[in-house]
Structures are given as C-alpha cells and as structure tokens.
Amino acid sequence: MKILMVLTSHDRMGDTGHATGFWLEEFAAPYYVFKDAGAEITLASPKGGHPPVDPNSLAEEALTEETRRFEADDAAKAQLAATRPLAEVALGDFDALFFPGGHGPLWDLTDNAEVKRLIEAFLAADRPVGAVCHAPTVLLQARTPSGEPLVKGRRVTGFANSEEEAVGLTAVVPHLLEDALKAQGGDYQRSADDFAPFQLRDGLLITGQNPASSAPTARLLLEALAS
C-alpha cells in the first residue's frame, strides 16, 4: 500500500504579511493513520523540499497527540524536509492520493496543472483521492472524462464559510471553499457545528471538513483502498 501525500509550498497569507502553509494536524493525523496501517508514504509539494507549516498550527491550543508524536519523530521530520517536486511523481508509483489542508493550498494547489493531472489520473485508474479542510480546493479544476466539473453532483465537504468567518479570513482568502464547491455543482455537506469532525466518501472521492476531520478522513481513504 503506497500513498502519496501532497502538501502546499505557499507560505504567504495573501497580502497581509502573515505566514501560512499547511496545517500541522491535517498532515500529522493522516500520516500516522496511514503509517500505522502499514502504508509506504511519499511526500510531495509543488516546489519540493521543506513545505511551510502554518505557524498558527504550532500554537499550544492547536497541538494534538499526533502533532506531538510528529515532533518527536526524527524520521518523519526528515521526510517532511525533503518532499519530492510534484512534477516528478507518477501515478504508477502509488495506490492512493491525499491532500492535507491549511490555507496555503488555496493559492498554489487550486490551479495547479500537476495537481489536476494527478487527481484525474488517479480516479481514472480507480484509485482513491482524499483531501481535508481547505485542501478540497484541489478538486475545483479537475474534470470528468466528459469534461464536467469533477465535483458536480457528488457529495463533498471542506472548510465551511462560517468557519472561515470564525477565523477572520473571509476577506483574505482567494475564494471561499464552500461557495466554490457549490458553484461547480457539488453537493456540499457539513457538520451541524463549526469545527466538529465531518467527513464524506463518495465513491473514490473522500473529503473532510476541518482539522478535527483529518484522521477520520484518512481512515475513509483506507476503507476505499480496501474495498
């Protein structure tokens, strides 16, 4: 079982002067779900090398059992520091594809031709694709073989408008993910409460709403691999 995890290389929150990147829990929780299931994990990012971590995800209130495990895991940290450039990865090397979130993907993974290529190729090969929190933005440019938006008519989730408002970034992000998924005909669903775990599987497409959904979304990906 070989899983490719693709992280953002984008480190700036628009023109605010603040840093962003991937959200540590949204990487660490799936990473250990996959690792503990015996998967071989490969990490990639658009630029390769060390992807930027959102400093807010390192704050004490954002830390979890999985992030603390990662901070004590020298091998995992070395692997993260040396992600492969996205253009160098090939479908044939992997059984599943997973995108951790954070705000960074909104900027560099949404209109990324390599991301589009991988998503469409994985699904065409009957291999599952997962994304959590802001990372379902990667689905917006993907198309079905007939040219329709990939998310049209499919059950999907992602960071909700109300959650973006709660973190004060509605006017900063390049698009609101909930609105963008709906605009493409996605059957957007969400938890009753902000920041509560919520994840969906629609065939080979697996999405999670927010950081708390990271591990359950990864487990849904493993279920899809096993079915």
N, C-alpha and C positions, 0 to 999 in steps of 0.2 A: 504494500500500500504506500504509494508515493503521492504526497500532497504539496502543491505549490502555493505558497502564501505570498501575495503581492502587496507591498507597502508603498506609501507615498514618499516622494522625495521633496515635497513642497514644505517650506518652513516659515512662510510669512502669512499673517492673518490680514489679507487684503492690504490696504494702505494705512493700517492702524499703528504700525510699528511694533506690534506684538508678535511673538513667535507662535507657531503652530506645528503640526506634523501629524504623526499617528498617535492614537490614544493607547497608552501602555496596556491597560487591562484588556482592550479589544484585540491586542496581539497576544499577550501572555496567556490569557484564559484559553483561547482556541489552540495555541501552540501546545499547551500541556494536555488538553483533551486529545489532540492528535498523537502526541508523543507517548502518552500513557496507553494509547490503543495500539502502539507498535508501529506507527507510521514513520516513514522516512520523510523528513520535511526539508524542502528547499525554499529559501527566502530570496525574493527579487524585488526590485524597485526600478523606476524609470532611469535613474542615474547610476544605480549600483552603489556599492559602498554602504556607509552607515546612514540609514534613513533618520530623519529628525523626529524626535519624540516631543509631543506637546508638553511643555513644562508644567502645565496645569494638571496633567495626569500623574505627575510625580508628587503632588501635594499629599499630605498625610490623609486627608479625607477621601482621596481617590484611590488609595492603595488597597489591595486585596490580598488574599492568600496567594493567588497566582502571581501577582506582581512582586511580592516579597520572595517567592520561590525563584522568579527570574533573576532578581537582584543578587541572589546567592548562587546562581548557576553560571559559572565562568564559561562553560562550553556554549551555552545558549547566547550569552552576550557576545562571544567571539563570532558566532554565526551571524548574529544581527549586524555586527560591524562590517560584514563582508557580503552583503546581498549582491546577487548577480544582476547585471543590467538586464532590464526587461526584454530588450531586443534579442538577447542571446538564449532565451528559454524556448523550448519547443514542446508542443502538445504531446508528442510521443513519449516524453520522459515522465509523464505524470498521470495519475488516476483521478485527481480532483483539484479544484482551484478555489482558493479562499482569499477574500479581501478584508483585512482589518480596517476599522474606521479611524475616526479623528477628522478634524476639519480639513486637513491637507488634501485628501482625495478630491474634494470639491473643485480644487484648482488644477491638479495635474493628472488625475485619472479619469475625468469625465470625458474629455475629447481626445483621449489618448488612442492613437491608431493601434498600438501594440496591445493595449487592453481590449479593444474591440475585437481584434483578431483572435486573441486567446479565448475570450468568452464565447464567441460564435463557434470556434473550432471545438472547444470542449463540449458544448451542448450538441453539436452535430455528431460528435463521437460518442454520445450517450454517457458523458462524464459530468458529474455534478459540479455546480458553481455556487459558492456561498459568499455572502457579504453582510457585514453588520454595521449598524449605526449610520454614519454618513457614507460608508462605502457602497451601498446600493446605487450611488450616483454612477458607478461604472456601468450600470445596465442601460443608461439613457441613450447611448449611441449605438448599442447593439441591435441587430436586426435579425428577424427570422429569415429562413431561406426565401420566403416570398416577398421580403422587403418591408414587412410590417415591424413597428417597434417591438422589441423583444418582450416588454412588459405588458403589452396590450392584452387585456382580458385575463391576466394572470394575477394571482394573489401575491402581493408584495408588501413589505413594510420597510421602514427606515426611520431615521430621526424625524420626529414629528414637529410640525410648525410650533406647537405650544412649548415643546422642549427647547427649540431654538430661541423662542422668545424668553424662556426662563433663564437661559444663559446669556441673554443680552446681545445676541449676534444676528438678529433678523436683518438688520440693515447693513451688515458687513459681508455676509456670505454671498457668493455669486448667484446662488439660487437656493430656494427653499426646497429641500428634497421631497417632502410630502407633495407639494404642489407640482413639482416636475414629474414625479411618477404618475400622478393623476392626469396630468396634461397629455401623457402618452397613452392613456387608456388603461393604466394599471389599476387593478382592484386593490387600492391601498387600504390596509387594515392596521390597527394599532391597539395598544393596551388601554384599559379604561383610565388608568392613572399614568401621569408622566413618570418616566424613568423606571417603570416596572418592567420586568422581563416580558418580552413578547417576541415570538419567532414563528416563521411560517415555512412550510415546504410546499411548493407547487411543482410536482414532478422532480426534475433535476435542478430546479432553481430554489435556493434556500436563502432567506433574508432574516435579519434580526433588527430590532428597533433601536436599541440603545446599548450603553456599556453593560448593563446588567444582563443583556441578552447574549453576550459573547459566548459563554460556554455552552448554553443550550443550543445556540445556532450551530456551533461546531459539532455537537452531538447529532443534530439533524443531518449534517453533511455525512457523518459516518453511517447513519442509517441509510442514506441514499446510496452510499457506496456498497452497503451490504445487501441491498435489495435487487 
